Amino acid sequence: MQFHFISSAASACSGLLPIVKEEPLLRKAEIALAQGYEKSKYVGEHLYASVNIYHVGQISGDTQNSV
């Protein structure tokens, strides 16, 4: 069974890096743990050993159906 998790970009860089590159991220706690929100996202991502995590800035539905 595969588990896919969509997370915010905040858990990846916490605003300390100018951009989030489209490549695997280094799992460095000091990068992600600047504030409480980022900490909670970081911890949530590390609860599962086998998970695909997608860090996105924003997600929205299409203009026709809002889906």
QUIMO-V653050 format. One record per residue. N is the residue number from 1. RES is the residue in three letters. SS is DSSP state (@ for helix, = for strand, . for the rest). Layout:
{{N | RES | SS} {N | RES | SS}}
//
This chain:
{{1 | MET | .} {2 | GLN | .} {3 | PHE | .} {4 | HIS | =} {5 | PHE | =} {6 | ILE | =} {7 | SER | =} {8 | SER | =} {9 | ALA | .} {10 | ALA | @} {11 | SER | @} {12 | ALA | @} {13 | CYS | @} {14 | SER | .} {15 | GLY | .} {16 | LEU | .} {17 | LEU | .} {18 | PRO | .} {19 | ILE | .} {20 | VAL | .} {21 | LYS | .} {22 | GLU | .} {23 | GLU | .} {24 | PRO | .} {25 | LEU | .} {26 | LEU | .} {27 | ARG | .} {28 | LYS | .} {29 | ALA | @} {30 | GLU | @} {31 | ILE | @} {32 | ALA | @} {33 | LEU | .} {34 | ALA | .} {35 | GLN | .} {36 | GLY | @} {37 | TYR | @} {38 | GLU | @} {39 | LYS | @} {40 | SER | @} {41 | LYS | @} {42 | TYR | @} {43 | VAL | @} {44 | GLY | @} {45 | GLU | @} {46 | HIS | .} {47 | LEU | .} {48 | TYR | .} {49 | ALA | .} {50 | SER | .} {51 | VAL | .} {52 | ASN | =} {53 | ILE | =} {54 | TYR | =} {55 | HIS | =} {56 | VAL | =} {57 | GLY | .} {58 | GLN | .} {59 | ILE | .} {60 | SER | .} {61 | GLY | .} {62 | ASP | .} {63 | THR | .} {64 | GLN | .} {65 | ASN | .} {66 | SER | .} {67 | VAL | .}}
//
